[in-house]
Amino acid sequence: MSLFLLLILVAMALGIVGFAVHSLFYLLIIGVVVLVADLVYAALRFRRGGRKHRIAR
């Protein structure tokens, strides 16, 4: 979960810097790519079920 949040923050930071500085438009594109990759990662992880059940002893 912390990896998911870290990648969201990185994508937002790259997007803001890429939008604010017009000559660094490629950072906005990289931020969008990181955001999409993070959402795909989260969808695959949460679709599998998340937690594994433990057998009580």
N, C-alpha and C positions, 0 to 999 in steps of 0.2 A: 504494500500500500504506500509506503514511503517513496518507492521508486516512481510510482504513478504520480504522486504529488510533486516530486522533484521535477519530473519531465514536464508537467503542466506549468510550473513556475518558469522553467527554462524557455518553454515555447512562448509564454507571455512576455518575458523579458526580451527575447529576440524579436518578437513581433513589434513591441513598443519601440525599441531602438531602430528597427528597420523602417518603421513608419515615420518616426520623428526625423531621422537623418535621411534625406532623399537620395543621397549618393550610396547609401547602404541598403538598397532595396532587396538585395539578395538575402539579407538577414531576415526580412519579413517572410520570404519564401522558405527559408530554412526553418523558421519558427512554425509555419503552417505544416510543413512536412513532419516535424517533431510532434506536433499536436495530433496529427492524423495517426502517426505510428503509435503514439501513446494510447489513443482511443481504441485502436485495433488490439493492442496488447491487453488493455483492460477488458474489452469484450471477450477475448479468448480466455482470459483468466477467470472471469466471473461466470462465463458460460459453463465451464467445467465443474463448477460446484463450489469452488473456494476452499472450504475447510474439509479436512479428512476426518472421518469419524474414528475415534479410538475405541478399542475394546476394553471394557472395564474389567479389572482383575479383582 
